Amino acid sequence: MSKPANILTLVAVIAAIFIPTYIAVGNYISAQYAPVDEKTITKLEITDVGGNIYSLMSDNAAQAVDIEGFVKINERAIEQPSLPEPLVGADYFEFKYYSYDRTQIYKYYFTENAGEAYFVDANGTAYHINEADAEAFLSTKYARSLYDTTTFPTMTVSERAIVPTEGEWVYQTYSGDYVALDDVAVQNPTEIVYQMKGAFALSFDDHPDFCNVTISDNGNVVYSDSYDNIANASLEGKTIDVLVEAKWYENDLEACYGSATYKFKAKILLPAVFYLGETEIEPGEFVVISAKNVDDPSAITFASEPDIGFTPTFFEDGKYTRALVPVPMEFEGTEVKFTCSYGEVTQDMTLDITPKTFGNSFLDISATIANQTRTETTMKNFSDTMAPIVAVTEPTPLWEGNFLEGTADGQVKIGFGRYCTISGTGETYRHQGCDYIVKSNESIMAMNNGKVVYAGYLDLSGYMVVIDHGLGLKSWYAHLNSAAVKVGDTVTKGDVIGYAGMTGFTARENCHITVSVYDVPVCQYDLWEEGVVMTK
């Protein structure tokens, strides 16, 4: 064989080896940009304009039919020079087609007008969708995000949603077709008992046009009528079986309608009742709010008008629920309205405030002592130390009966709320307790039963003991020479808790006793005679 013939043969062999590879590579590259083909699609993922995702698999017969339908929409669409300007930047449906080793993303634009539907393929080419195809898509579940009438109404009882035992919902599409939701959640009745506080109450996020309630007690029907008349039923304290039949009718405002049946058990708790221990106090005093028929004190809400700047904490006290509410000494009004809410009950209570004039006192304390013990630093240190202590309390009342004054002879030198002027500095401040005339090392007694929550030394107060009497009520004993108790001790009314001295911000033997509700100082005078008034 000649040499040229050999060369031609070699070229032919090389071509036979590599040409199929080149062809395969070329076909692969072309396939990446070829239109999607339902025969090769393994999965279709649709993200609607609301961010909801639908995954369709080709090995699922029903979903495969939907996938084929979408590909047919693409095939019947007509290529356009570009996407219409009004749709540029508009929300779109993202269709992500998976075909074995490739993924292509198409963007579909649908509006109220089925004749103005378009899509943009993976190459960026725009197509106009056939109007009939657009109308068909707008009636599928994948287009729900375009409508605000496709959500099945929710009924709640005691802030908990209840799933119906039966339910149907139909909405109208842009094309005028009525489409029924095919995934309304339903369930069999459960044995859960829903507690209703104060009254039988249902709520809907879309109130039905018809709502009938049938209530049975041990199999006996005790009520069967419109929900609007439910207030006429006497249901308190009973565990009942409830059947609710609700219907929503089509109207001019909402092109949708449906119905639902709910079956559940409920217990109607007696309505909460609130009352004041006293109806009239002075500024700087406190009042007790008591409540009955409350099983969760933390769920009580409170408001005051005018605002007293204090939100009480309610505690269980036997069959009652109680909270102490101080009115600050600075309050200048003649009344304050308290509003308490629990469950379905909201109750207003008016507390009359008797105006009070507070006098003036002169403190013979040198600037040297004041600048050592009563400064911004010492007062901040006092507040920072006391803050976590006054923020918590025993959840039950520890006190019994009236309160002692705390000293043997009870001689008050400076009383609660007075305007005190410091001789050495000229500073004036409000007195938060009572200063007693005492002898050195005189025994200081616990005003009432309680638990010691602080015993220590601070520059402002000197040696001090704080006793928690429960429900936020505390007594403070300052300027002691020494403490006779430690934190955690339980004390009984009259127990010696320390000895009088002249430590901290004072110029002579002195015992300063403050009573507070949490961190609000309150007047202690009435406590000596009446104790804490729960009801009057």
ABEGO torsion letter per residue (X at the ends): XBAAAAAAAAAAAAAAAAAAAAAAAAAAAAAAABBBBAAABABBBBBBAAGBBBBBBAABAAAAAAAAAAAAAAAABBBBABBBAAABGBBBBBBBBBBGABBBBBBBBBBABAABBBBBBAAGBBBBBBAAAAAAAAABAAAAAABAAABBBBBBBGGBBBBBABBBBBBBBAAGBBBBBAABBBBBBBABBBBBBGBBBBBBABBBABBBBBBBBGGBBABBBBAAAAAABBABGBBBBBBBBBBBBBBAABBBBEBBBBBBBBBBBBBBBBBBABABBBBGBBBBBBBBGBABAAABBBBBOBBAGBBBBBBBBEABBBBBBBBBAABABABBBBBBBBEABBBBBBBBBBBBBBBBBBBBBBAAAAAAABBAAAAAAAAAAAAAAAABBBABBABBEBBBAGBAAGBBABBBGBBBBBAAAGBBBBBABBBBBBBBGBBBBBABBEBBABBBBBAAAEBBBBBBAEGGBBBBBBGBABBABBBGBBBBBGBBAEBBBABEBBABBBBBBBBBBEABBBBAAAAAAAEBBABX
